[in-house]
């Protein structure tokens, strides 16, 4: 019997979930410490090479594109792998690859040979690692706890992610001031801790896929489920387009160096602000789970996300910018909490890896490819116009999605439909 089969009423009482939570925390710390410095080094190398503000912003766009390209190509296969193979083994392999990337960047920075070519190559490798780790870890989480406390577990998992997003950039920024190679060395150590934490996760239930079905058919089956389930499709695509349009994080180096003029330390503060708002919101939900009017509240949260992004884009005051980014993070976490709970509870376990892969693909499209979009728009219009236009686009997306997916306006609770509960019961009986 697994830990998830117990009647314990808090996720942290379950040993497997504690190990999972630690792995998520340390992995996120390492990732965001690395990503901040990768962006900072990319922008500064470009500027020091004589490129103007717009052209250097274009290099940040390329970093986003190089991370997204392998995710776009590999994510459907990664979702199938998460449903077919032991999700813990996939997580271990991807953590190892990210650790090797951190070691390589530490050496290149310490030896003074760091270049745009090296940074671009690592961006591709990180995209490959995240393509496989995302579906595996997302699909693993619901198997660690009973469904009755899954929303609490999602909130706690989000806390580990958001704490990593807060402390990771701060860790990267402050260590970079001490020694440019230090953030990457620290990230390598954190990835090792994540690997060990995953090793402590015991056996967890994972339903077997149907035998004799072609892998392509299995991938298509997962995509078909997402398309025909309007709740899942609407939730996933709302995040895709809103964050894709309003993603300002790629331009933080531009704001830190040339608009707000706050340097590397200020860059860390800019990166910490949205994550701080998100962490506070996730902590609140871990203690007070949301229960009513979840669909309408998700739409309002995304609208507030867009409004705060517009104000940040126009701001030339560091305190106002930090306040708006705090609201951006809080609103984003509000919608993420609802979206992830709906997707996990409205998806059969045997399809969860493939559906999580589709969800990750849209998240990556909104984040990494969104970075490419924001950088490209900054190249064409300037950074301020790019951020403001993106925030306005997020607001327009909310209004349009409320019309296209009425189920988002009418969903009151996280409860899955009765037919899904019946399917889950039949799967347990067969297993």
DAPE-V138879 format. One record per run of one state. SS is the DSSP state (H for helix, E for strand, L for the rest). FROM is the first residue (numbers start at 1). TO is the last residue. If there is no record, write none. Layout:
<<SS,FROM,TO> <SS,FROM,TO>>
//
This chain:
<<L,1,2> <H,3,5> <L,6,10> <H,11,13> <L,14,14> <H,15,48> <L,49,52> <H,53,84> <L,85,86> <H,87,110> <L,111,115> <H,116,141> <L,142,146> <H,147,178> <L,179,181> <H,182,199> <L,200,214> <H,215,228> <L,229,229> <H,230,246> <L,247,248> <H,249,259> <L,260,262> <H,263,287> <L,288,293> <H,294,314> <L,315,317> <H,318,345> <L,346,348> <H,349,381> <L,382,382> <H,383,404> <L,405,405> <H,406,410> <L,411,417> <H,418,430> <L,431,431>>
//
